[in-house]
Amino acid sequence: MKVVVMQRLNRIRHLWTIQDPVAIWVRLAPDLSMQTVEQSTLPSVKRLHLREAFANGRRYDVFKRPDGFVLASSALTGWNGRQRASAACTLHVHLTTDADHAQTTLTVHAHLRPFAVLNALWLPTLMVYLIGSNPWPQPAIVFVIVSLYALAWASLRLSAAVDAADMTYFLQKTFEEFQHIQPQVLAAPPDPNAVNSADFEQMWERFVQARRAEYAD
């Protein structure tokens, strides 16, 4: 029974999930990772590598959580480019670190915004009342209503997927310089002609005895 309930809950949760979880490994402590994200949300000439992430007037907001943060985004829309619209999803980022607090793993999950869902489904809901009052055959009415909801949901998920990809790109570019693994210094291969201290003492003792034997002769 519990397994069936969990499976159904997972199916419902997948409806709100936009993409598979993304993991980003950075060589920073969690507090420094959080500080880096907050600084990167502000456009600056010192961070030109993020210029593509701020295209179309896109802006980012960070909301702290006990286990990480939530990343939200908005962009300019409209024919005049003066209206700002929020993204259809948000990124929930979970921070975990190793024992030395030298490396942090950012686990990124994208979730639909409830307001975006309501904004996408209000028009099909209105059409239900308009179509329901028409003297159409019942199968035709059901087909039109289901099609309207399916198109609205597909459009919402597509828009959310694009927003999630843009915000994930922003995080990857933010930590790009901290993702490179530092090359480890490998130990030099042992010299076949090298001897340790014990062998040297034995060789020196044989050398001294050989010289004494020569002088004795």
Secondary structure as UniProt FT lines:
FT   HELIX           2..16
FT   STRAND          22..26
FT   HELIX           30..40
FT   HELIX           45..57
FT   STRAND          59..65
FT   TURN            66..67
FT   STRAND          68..77
FT   STRAND          83..86
FT   STRAND          89..97
FT   TURN            99..100
FT   STRAND          104..112
FT   HELIX           114..132
FT   HELIX           138..174
FT   HELIX           176..178
FT   TURN            192..193
FT   HELIX           197..216
//
